Amino acid sequence: MKIANLSFPRRYWLEIMEKDSGPAEIEGRILPDSTIALKTRNVRKLRLLLRPELVHSTGPLHLRVNDREQPAQELKQSCDLFGQSANSYADPSLAYTDESIVNVVK
C-alpha cells in the first residue's frame, strides 16, 4: 500500500494512523504460522484490522516490523468490535474482530 495523505488511510487490513513527510508505504504479508511481516517507509503508527479468515492458525499472533520482532499478541475475536466496525464502515465486509496498534520504530 502507498498513500500520499491520510484522507483515506485504510487499505484492506492495514490502516496508517501517523506518517512522516512523503508518501507512506507498507508491504505486508500474513504468513501461515500466524506471523504478520511488515516493511514500512515513512510510517510512524499503523493499525492492523484483522478477521479470523486472515489468520489461519490458533495461538498467538507474531508480528515482525522492518525485520524487528514485536511481542506476541493473543487475538480476541470480539463480536462487539465486529459490530462497531461494520456500523462505522456501513459494510460488514470491511468489519474486523481484532485490531492492534503498532508504533513503528525507526
N, CA, C and O atoms as a MOPAC input file, in Angstrom:
PM7 MOZYME 1SCF
protein

 N      0.83400 1    -1.16700 1     0.00000 1
 C      0.00000 1     0.00000 1     0.00000 1
 C      0.88000 1     1.23000 1     0.00000 1
 O      1.96000 1     1.24300 1     0.58900 1
 N      0.40600 1     2.25300 1    -0.66200 1
 C      1.12800 1     3.51500 1    -0.71900 1
 C      0.10100 1     4.63300 1    -0.70800 1
 O     -0.80700 1     4.66100 1    -1.53800 1
 N      0.24900 1     5.55800 1     0.24000 1
 C     -0.68000 1     6.68800 1     0.30400 1
 C      0.11300 1     7.98200 1     0.48300 1
 O      1.14800 1     8.01300 1     1.14800 1
 N     -0.40200 1     9.04200 1    -0.12700 1
 C      0.26900 1    10.34200 1    -0.04300 1
 C     -0.21500 1    11.15800 1     1.15600 1
 O      0.55200 1    11.92300 1     1.74100 1
 N     -1.49400 1    10.99200 1     1.52000 1
 C     -2.01700 1    11.71900 1     2.67800 1
 C     -2.97200 1    10.81300 1     3.44200 1
 O     -3.30800 1     9.72200 1     2.98200 1
 N     -3.40200 1    11.26800 1     4.60200 1
 C     -4.22600 1    10.42200 1     5.47700 1
 C     -5.72900 1    10.61800 1     5.28400 1
 O     -6.50800 1    10.27700 1     6.17400 1
 N     -6.15100 1    11.16200 1     4.13500 1
 C     -7.58300 1    11.31300 1     3.86300 1
 C     -8.28700 1     9.96500 1     3.80100 1
 O     -9.39700 1     9.81900 1     4.31300 1
 N     -7.65300 1     8.98500 1     3.18100 1
 C     -8.16900 1     7.62400 1     3.08100 1
 C     -7.05700 1     6.67100 1     3.50300 1
 O     -6.36600 1     6.11600 1     2.64900 1
 N     -6.87300 1     6.47000 1     4.81800 1
 C     -5.68800 1     5.77300 1     5.32500 1
 C     -5.76000 1     4.25100 1     5.31100 1
 O     -4.76100 1     3.59200 1     5.60000 1
 N     -6.92200 1     3.67300 1     4.98200 1
 C     -7.08100 1     2.22100 1     5.07300 1
 C     -6.98700 1     1.55800 1     3.70600 1
 O     -7.53200 1     2.04100 1     2.71400 1
 N     -6.27500 1     0.42800 1     3.69000 1
 C     -6.25000 1    -0.46800 1     2.54000 1
 C     -6.37300 1    -1.87300 1     3.10300 1
 O     -5.46800 1    -2.36100 1     3.78100 1
 N     -7.48700 1    -2.51500 1     2.82200 1
 C     -7.73900 1    -3.88900 1     3.26000 1
 C     -7.60100 1    -4.01600 1     4.77800 1
 O     -8.44400 1    -3.48800 1     5.50300 1
 N     -6.58100 1    -4.68900 1     5.28100 1
 C     -6.43600 1    -4.95400 1     6.71000 1
 C     -5.38200 1    -4.07300 1     7.37400 1
 O     -4.96300 1    -4.34500 1     8.49900 1
 N     -4.95200 1    -3.01600 1     6.67700 1
 C     -3.95900 1    -2.09000 1     7.21000 1
 C     -4.49500 1    -0.66600 1     7.18400 1
 O     -5.17900 1    -0.26600 1     6.24300 1
 N     -4.18000 1     0.08600 1     8.21900 1
 C     -4.55800 1     1.49700 1     8.27500 1
 C     -3.36500 1     2.29200 1     8.81100 1
 O     -2.82300 1     1.96500 1     9.86700 1
 N     -2.96500 1     3.32200 1     8.09100 1
 C     -1.89200 1     4.19000 1     8.54400 1
 C     -2.50100 1     5.28000 1     9.41000 1
 O     -3.39900 1     6.00100 1     8.97200 1
 N     -2.01800 1     5.39800 1    10.62500 1
 C     -2.55000 1     6.37600 1    11.57100 1
 C     -1.70300 1     7.64700 1    11.61900 1
 O     -2.24600 1     8.74400 1    11.74900 1
 N     -0.37900 1     7.51100 1    11.51400 1
 C      0.53400 1     8.65500 1    11.50400 1
 C      1.65800 1     8.36200 1    10.52600 1
 O      2.10400 1     7.22300 1    10.38900 1
 N      2.11100 1     9.42100 1     9.84300 1
 C      3.17900 1     9.23000 1     8.87200 1
 C      4.13600 1    10.40500 1     8.89900 1
 O      3.81500 1    11.47300 1     9.41800 1
 N      5.31700 1    10.19400 1     8.33100 1
 C      6.28600 1    11.26100 1     8.13000 1
 C      5.95700 1    11.96400 1     6.82600 1
 O      4.97400 1    11.62700 1     6.16800 1
 N      6.78100 1    12.94700 1     6.44600 1
 C      6.55500 1    13.61100 1     5.15500 1
 C      6.88500 1    12.63500 1     4.02600 1
 O      7.68700 1    11.71600 1     4.19300 1
 N      6.26600 1    12.85000 1     2.90500 1
 C      6.42900 1    11.94000 1     1.77600 1
 C      5.37900 1    10.84400 1     1.82500 1
 O      4.68300 1    10.69900 1     2.83000 1
 N      5.25400 1    10.07600 1     0.75900 1
 C      4.26200 1     9.00000 1     0.73100 1
 C      4.59000 1     7.91900 1     1.75500 1
 O      5.74900 1     7.53800 1     1.92300 1
 N      3.56600 1     7.43400 1     2.43100 1
 C      3.71800 1     6.32100 1     3.37300 1
 C      3.52000 1     5.02300 1     2.61000 1
 O      2.61500 1     4.90700 1     1.78400 1
 N      4.37800 1     4.04400 1     2.89600 1
 C      4.31600 1     2.76700 1     2.19700 1
 C      4.39400 1     1.62100 1     3.18700 1
 O      5.16300 1     1.66000 1     4.14800 1
 N      3.58500 1     0.59800 1     2.93800 1
 C      3.64200 1    -0.63500 1     3.72800 1
 C      3.54100 1    -1.81000 1     2.76300 1
 O      2.66400 1    -1.85700 1     1.90000 1
 N      4.44500 1    -2.74200 1     2.92900 1
 C      4.33500 1    -4.03400 1     2.25200 1
 C      4.08600 1    -5.04300 1     3.36000 1
 O      4.91200 1    -5.18700 1     4.26200 1
 N      2.96000 1    -5.74300 1     3.30700 1
 C      2.60200 1    -6.66100 1     4.37500 1
 C      2.22500 1    -8.03300 1     3.87500 1
 O      1.62700 1    -8.19200 1     2.81100 1
 N      2.59300 1    -9.02000 1     4.67000 1
 C      2.25300 1   -10.40800 1     4.36500 1
 C      1.78800 1   -11.09400 1     5.63600 1
 O      2.36400 1   -10.90800 1     6.70800 1
 N      0.73800 1   -11.88700 1     5.49900 1
 C      0.28500 1   -12.73800 1     6.59300 1
 C      0.75100 1   -14.14600 1     6.25700 1
 O      0.30500 1   -14.73700 1     5.27400 1
 N      1.64900 1   -14.68100 1     7.07600 1
 C      2.25200 1   -15.98100 1     6.82900 1
 C      1.43600 1   -17.09700 1     7.47700 1
 O      0.69100 1   -16.82700 1     8.41900 1
 N      1.54800 1   -18.32900 1     7.01000 1
 C      0.73200 1   -19.44000 1     7.52100 1
 C      0.91300 1   -19.73300 1     9.02000 1
 O      0.02500 1   -20.31900 1     9.63900 1
 N      2.03500 1   -19.33800 1     9.60100 1
 C      2.27100 1   -19.61900 1    11.02800 1
 C      1.77900 1   -18.50500 1    11.94800 1
 O      2.25900 1   -18.38000 1    13.07400 1
 N      0.82900 1   -17.69600 1    11.48500 1
 C      0.26900 1   -16.56400 1    12.25000 1
 C      1.29300 1   -15.47900 1    12.51700 1
 O      1.25300 1   -14.82300 1    13.55800 1
 N      2.20600 1   -15.28900 1    11.58500 1
 C      3.14600 1   -14.17400 1    11.65000 1
 C      2.73900 1   -13.15100 1    10.60000 1
 O      2.46000 1   -13.49400 1     9.45200 1
 N      2.71100 1   -11.89400 1    11.01300 1
 C      2.49600 1   -10.79800 1    10.08000 1
 C      3.83200 1   -10.09600 1     9.91500 1
 O      4.41800 1    -9.62500 1    10.88900 1
 N      4.30800 1   -10.02900 1     8.68900 1
 C      5.57900 1    -9.39400 1     8.37600 1
 C      5.30600 1    -8.10600 1     7.60200 1
 O      4.65800 1    -8.12500 1     6.55600 1
 N      5.80500 1    -6.99100 1     8.12700 1
 C      5.58400 1    -5.68800 1     7.51700 1
 C      6.89800 1    -4.99100 1     7.24300 1
 O      7.81700 1    -5.02900 1     8.06100 1
 N      6.98100 1    -4.36100 1     6.10200 1
 C      8.08500 1    -3.45200 1     5.76100 1
 C      7.43300 1    -2.09300 1     5.54800 1
 O      6.48600 1    -1.97500 1     4.76900 1
 N      7.93100 1    -1.06500 1     6.23300 1
 C      7.31500 1     0.25500 1     6.14500 1
 C      8.32000 1     1.30800 1     5.70000 1
 O      9.53400 1     1.14500 1     5.81400 1
 N      7.75800 1     2.38600 1     5.19200 1
 C      8.54500 1     3.56400 1     4.83800 1
 C      7.68500 1     4.78700 1     5.11500 1
 O      6.54700 1     4.86200 1     4.65200 1
 N      8.21200 1     5.73700 1     5.85800 1
 C      7.51500 1     6.97500 1     6.22300 1
 C      6.25300 1     6.72300 1     7.04200 1
 O      5.31200 1     7.51400 1     6.98100 1
 N      6.22100 1     5.63600 1     7.80400 1
 C      5.07700 1     5.31400 1     8.66400 1
 C      5.52800 1     5.40500 1    10.11400 1
 O      6.54400 1     4.82200 1    10.49000 1
 N      4.76500 1     6.14200 1    10.93300 1
 C      5.06200 1     6.22900 1    12.36700 1
 C      4.16300 1     5.33000 1    13.19900 1
 O      4.59800 1     4.74900 1    14.19400 1
 N      2.89700 1     5.21900 1    12.78200 1
 C      1.93400 1     4.42500 1    13.55100 1
 C      0.93600 1     3.81800 1    12.58100 1
 O      0.48800 1     4.47100 1    11.63800 1
 N      0.58900 1     2.54400 1    12.82900 1
 C     -0.38300 1     1.87300 1    11.97200 1
 C     -1.28900 1     0.99000 1    12.81700 1
 O     -1.00400 1     0.69800 1    13.97900 1
 N     -2.38400 1     0.57600 1    12.20000 1
 C     -3.32800 1    -0.31600 1    12.87000 1
 C     -3.58500 1    -1.52200 1    11.97600 1
 O     -3.82400 1    -1.39100 1    10.77500 1
 N     -3.52800 1    -2.69400 1    12.59000 1
 C     -3.89000 1    -3.93500 1    11.90800 1
 C     -5.36500 1    -4.18600 1    12.17100 1
 O     -5.80500 1    -4.11600 1    13.31800 1
 N     -6.12900 1    -4.47300 1    11.14100 1
 C     -7.56700 1    -4.72800 1    11.23300 1
 C     -7.79000 1    -6.16900 1    10.78600 1
 O     -7.80300 1    -6.46000 1     9.59000 1
 N     -7.96300 1    -7.06400 1    11.74800 1
 C     -7.90600 1    -8.49500 1    11.45500 1
 C     -9.23700 1    -9.19800 1    11.65200 1
 O    -10.07400 1    -8.78600 1    12.45500 1
 N     -9.40400 1   -10.27100 1    10.89400 1
 C    -10.56300 1   -11.15300 1    10.97500 1
 C    -10.05400 1   -12.58800 1    11.04800 1
 O     -8.92300 1   -12.85500 1    10.64200 1
 N    -10.86000 1   -13.51800 1    11.55400 1
 C    -10.40400 1   -14.90700 1    11.67800 1
 C     -9.94100 1   -15.52600 1    10.36700 1
 O     -9.01300 1   -16.33500 1    10.37100 1
 N    -10.55400 1   -15.17300 1     9.25600 1
 C    -10.15400 1   -15.79700 1     7.98400 1
 C     -8.79800 1   -15.29200 1     7.47200 1
 O     -8.24000 1   -15.88000 1     6.54600 1
 N     -8.26300 1   -14.22100 1     8.05400 1
 C     -6.94700 1   -13.73000 1     7.65300 1
 C     -5.80900 1   -14.44700 1     8.36100 1
 O     -4.74100 1   -14.65400 1     7.78400 1
 N     -6.03900 1   -14.82500 1     9.60700 1
 C     -5.01500 1   -15.50100 1    10.40400 1
 C     -5.50700 1   -16.91500 1    10.63800 1
 O     -6.44000 1   -17.12400 1    11.41400 1
 N     -4.89800 1   -17.88700 1     9.98300 1
 C     -5.45300 1   -19.23300 1     9.89800 1
 C     -5.18800 1   -20.14400 1    11.08300 1
 O     -5.98700 1   -21.04600 1    11.33200 1
 N     -4.13200 1   -19.95800 1    11.80700 1
 C     -3.85700 1   -20.89300 1    12.89500 1
 C     -4.22600 1   -20.28400 1    14.24500 1
 O     -4.35000 1   -19.06800 1    14.38900 1
 N     -4.39700 1   -21.16200 1    15.22500 1
 C     -4.74000 1   -20.69900 1    16.56500 1
 C     -3.45800 1   -20.33900 1    17.31400 1
 O     -2.35600 1   -20.61900 1    16.84400 1
 N     -3.61100 1   -19.73000 1    18.46000 1
 C     -2.45400 1   -19.33500 1    19.25300 1
 C     -2.11200 1   -17.88000 1    19.04100 1
 O     -2.88200 1   -17.13900 1    18.43100 1
 N     -0.95700 1   -17.46400 1    19.54100 1
 C     -0.60400 1   -16.04200 1    19.48300 1
 C     -0.26500 1   -15.57300 1    18.07200 1
 O      0.18100 1   -16.34400 1    17.22100 1
 N     -0.49000 1   -14.30300 1    17.86400 1
 C     -0.13000 1   -13.63900 1    16.61700 1
 C      1.27700 1   -13.07500 1    16.79800 1
 O      1.56200 1   -12.39800 1    17.78600 1
 N      2.14400 1   -13.35900 1    15.84400 1
 C      3.50700 1   -12.84200 1    15.87900 1
 C      3.62600 1   -11.73100 1    14.84600 1
 O      3.07600 1   -11.83200 1    13.74900 1
 N      4.33900 1   -10.68300 1    15.19600 1
 C      4.45400 1    -9.51400 1    14.33500 1
 C      5.92800 1    -9.16200 1    14.15700 1
 O      6.69100 1    -9.10800 1    15.12200 1
 N      6.30700 1    -8.92600 1    12.91700 1
 C      7.66800 1    -8.50200 1    12.58700 1
 C      7.54400 1    -7.23900 1    11.73300 1
 O      6.98600 1    -7.27200 1    10.63600 1
 N      8.07500 1    -6.11600 1    12.25600 1
 C      8.00800 1    -4.83400 1    11.55500 1
 C      9.43000 1    -4.39200 1    11.23000 1
 O     10.26000 1    -4.21700 1    12.12200 1
 N      9.69300 1    -4.21800 1     9.95000 1
 C     11.02500 1    -3.82100 1     9.48200 1
 C     12.10700 1    -4.72500 1    10.06600 1
 O     13.14300 1    -4.25600 1    10.53800 1
 N     11.84500 1    -6.02100 1    10.02400 1
 C     12.76100 1    -7.07100 1    10.49300 1
 C     12.99300 1    -7.06500 1    12.00300 1
 O     13.95400 1    -7.67000 1    12.47700 1
 N     12.12900 1    -6.39000 1    12.76500 1
 C     12.20900 1    -6.39900 1    14.22400 1
 C     11.00000 1    -7.13800 1    14.78700 1
 O      9.85300 1    -6.80300 1    14.49100 1
 N     11.27800 1    -8.14200 1    15.59900 1
 C     10.20500 1    -8.91000 1    16.23900 1
 C      9.50300 1    -8.05200 1    17.28600 1
 O     10.14700 1    -7.34700 1    18.06300 1
 N      8.18200 1    -8.12200 1    17.29500 1
 C      7.35800 1    -7.43800 1    18.29100 1
 C      6.82900 1    -8.48400 1    19.27000 1
 O      6.84600 1    -9.67300 1    18.95100 1
 N      6.35800 1    -8.07600 1    20.45400 1
 C      5.78100 1    -9.05700 1    21.38700 1
 C      4.57200 1    -9.76600 1    20.76500 1
 O      3.77900 1    -9.15600 1    20.04900 1
 N      4.45100 1   -11.05600 1    21.05300 1
 C      3.30500 1   -11.84200 1    20.56400 1
 C      2.02400 1   -11.30400 1    21.18800 1
 O      2.03300 1   -10.78600 1    22.30400 1
 N      0.92500 1   -11.43300 1    20.45600 1
 C     -0.38000 1   -10.95300 1    20.91800 1
 C     -1.41500 1   -12.05400 1    20.76400 1
 O     -1.38100 1   -12.82300 1    19.80300 1
 N     -2.32300 1   -12.12400 1    21.70500 1
 C     -3.45500 1   -13.04700 1    21.59000 1
 C     -4.59800 1   -12.32300 1    20.88400 1
 O     -4.91000 1   -11.17800 1    21.21200 1
 N     -5.21100 1   -12.98200 1    19.92900 1
 C     -6.36700 1   -12.41700 1    19.23800 1
 C     -7.62300 1   -12.67500 1    20.06100 1
 O     -7.78200 1   -13.75200 1    20.63500 1
 N     -8.51200 1   -11.69400 1    20.11700 1
 C     -9.70400 1   -11.78800 1    20.96600 1
 C    -10.96000 1   -12.17800 1    20.19800 1
 O    -11.88100 1   -12.75600 1    20.77600 1
 N    -11.00900 1   -11.87500 1    18.92200 1
 C    -12.18900 1   -12.10700 1    18.09200 1
 C    -13.45600 1   -11.55600 1    18.75600 1
 O    -14.37400 1   -12.30200 1    19.09500 1
 N    -13.48000 1   -10.25000 1    18.92700 1
 C    -14.56200 1    -9.54800 1    19.60800 1
 C    -15.76000 1    -9.31000 1    18.68700 1
 O    -15.64600 1    -8.65000 1    17.65400 1
 N    -16.89600 1    -9.85400 1    19.07800 1
 C    -18.14000 1    -9.61800 1    18.32500 1
 C    -18.55500 1    -8.15500 1    18.42300 1
 O    -19.09600 1    -7.59800 1    17.46800 1
 N    -18.30300 1    -7.52300 1    19.58500 1
 C    -18.63100 1    -6.10700 1    19.74200 1
 C    -17.83200 1    -5.24600 1    18.77400 1
 O    -18.38300 1    -4.34100 1    18.14700 1
 N    -16.53800 1    -5.52300 1    18.64800 1
 C    -15.69800 1    -4.77100 1    17.71800 1
 C    -16.15600 1    -5.01000 1    16.28400 1
 O    -16.14900 1    -4.08500 1    15.47100 1
 N    -16.55300 1    -6.23600 1    15.96500 1
 C    -17.07200 1    -6.52200 1    14.63100 1
 C    -18.31000 1    -5.66900 1    14.35800 1
 O    -18.41600 1    -5.05500 1    13.29700 1
 N    -19.23900 1    -5.62800 1    15.30200 1
 C    -20.45800 1    -4.83700 1    15.12900 1
 C    -20.17700 1    -3.35000 1    14.99800 1
 O    -20.76200 1    -2.67600 1    14.15000 1
 N    -19.28200 1    -2.83400 1    15.83900 1
 C    -18.93800 1    -1.41200 1    15.78600 1
 C    -18.26600 1    -1.05100 1    14.46300 1
 O    -18.59100 1    -0.03400 1    13.85100 1
 N    -17.32700 1    -1.89100 1    14.02900 1
 C    -16.62300 1    -1.58100 1    12.78200 1
 C    -17.53700 1    -1.75000 1    11.56600 1
 O    -17.42500 1    -0.98600 1    10.60700 1
 N    -18.42900 1    -2.72800 1    11.58700 1
 C    -19.39000 1    -2.89600 1    10.48800 1
 C    -20.30600 1    -1.68300 1    10.40000 1
 O    -20.61200 1    -1.21000 1     9.30600 1
 N    -20.74400 1    -1.18100 1    11.54900 1
 C    -21.59300 1     0.00700 1    11.59400 1
 C    -20.83000 1     1.24200 1    11.13000 1
 O    -21.36000 1     2.05700 1    10.37500 1
 N    -19.59400 1     1.37800 1    11.57700 1
 C    -18.77300 1     2.53400 1    11.22200 1
 C    -18.51000 1     2.61400 1     9.72600 1
 O    -18.58700 1     3.69400 1     9.14000 1
 N    -18.20100 1     1.47800 1     9.10100 1
 C    -17.92600 1     1.45500 1     7.66600 1
 C    -19.18300 1     1.23000 1     6.83900 1
 O    -19.12400 1     1.30700 1     5.61200 1
 N    -20.32300 1     0.95300 1     7.47600 1
 C    -21.58800 1     0.67400 1     6.79900 1
 C    -21.44400 1    -0.48200 1     5.81600 1
 O    -22.09900 1    -0.51500 1     4.77400 1
 N    -20.56700 1    -1.44100 1     6.16900 1
 C    -20.31600 1    -2.57300 1     5.29200 1
 C    -19.68300 1    -3.69500 1     6.11600 1
 O    -18.53800 1    -3.55900 1     6.54700 1
 N    -20.39800 1    -4.79700 1     6.34500 1
 C    -19.81300 1    -5.87700 1     7.15500 1
 C    -18.59100 1    -6.52800 1     6.52200 1
 O    -17.79600 1    -7.14800 1     7.22800 1
 N    -18.42200 1    -6.40300 1     5.21600 1
 C    -17.23100 1    -6.99000 1     4.59400 1
 C    -15.96400 1    -6.20100 1     4.94100 1
 O    -14.85700 1    -6.70300 1     4.74400 1
 N    -16.10800 1    -4.98100 1     5.45000 1
 C    -14.96100 1    -4.18100 1     5.89500 1
 C    -14.75200 1    -4.25400 1     7.40600 1
 O    -13.81100 1    -3.66200 1     7.93400 1
 N    -15.61900 1    -4.97300 1     8.09200 1
 C    -15.53800 1    -5.07000 1     9.55100 1
 C    -14.40000 1    -5.99900 1     9.96500 1
 O    -13.90200 1    -6.78900 1     9.16300 1
 N    -14.00500 1    -5.89300 1    11.21400 1
 C    -12.92000 1    -6.70300 1    11.75700 1
 C    -13.22200 1    -7.07300 1    13.20500 1
 O    -13.99000 1    -6.38700 1    13.88000 1
 N    -12.61900 1    -8.15400 1    13.67700 1
 C    -12.86500 1    -8.65400 1    15.03800 1
 C    -11.69800 1    -8.37300 1    15.98400 1
 O    -11.84700 1    -8.48100 1    17.20100 1
 N    -10.54900 1    -8.01700 1    15.43300 1
 C     -9.37000 1    -7.71900 1    16.23300 1
 C     -8.65100 1    -6.52600 1    15.61400 1
 O     -8.61700 1    -6.35900 1    14.39500 1
 N     -8.08100 1    -5.70900 1    16.48400 1
 C     -7.24100 1    -4.62600 1    15.99900 1
 C     -6.00400 1    -4.52000 1    16.87500 1
 O     -6.03100 1    -4.83300 1    18.06600 1
 N     -4.94800 1    -4.08200 1    16.27200 1
 C     -3.69500 1    -3.91400 1    17.00100 1
 C     -3.02300 1    -2.65300 1    16.49400 1
 O     -2.81400 1    -2.49600 1    15.29100 1
 N     -2.68400 1    -1.75200 1    17.40600 1
 C     -1.98600 1    -0.51700 1    17.04000 1
 C     -0.49400 1    -0.73100 1    17.22800 1
 O     -0.04300 1    -1.22300 1    18.26300 1
 N      0.25500 1    -0.35400 1    16.21300 1
 C      1.69800 1    -0.59700 1    16.19400 1
 C      2.42000 1     0.72800 1    16.00200 1
 O      2.19200 1     1.43000 1    15.01600 1
 N      3.29400 1     1.07100 1    16.95100 1
 C      4.18900 1     2.20100 1    16.79600 1
 C      5.43300 1     1.71100 1    16.08000 1
 O      6.11000 1     0.80100 1    16.55800 1
 N      5.73800 1     2.30200 1    14.94700 1
 C      6.86400 1     1.86000 1    14.13300 1
 C      8.13600 1     2.55100 1    14.63200 1
 O      8.22000 1     3.77800 1    14.68300 1
 N      9.10800 1     1.73700 1    14.99200 1
 C     10.38900 1     2.24400 1    15.46000 1
 C     11.33300 1     2.31100 1    14.28600 1
 O     11.43600 1     1.36200 1    13.50900 1
 N     12.02700 1     3.43100 1    14.15000 1
 C     12.97600 1     3.58500 1    13.03100 1
 C     14.27700 1     2.90700 1    13.33700 1
 O     15.19300 1     2.93000 1    12.51600 1

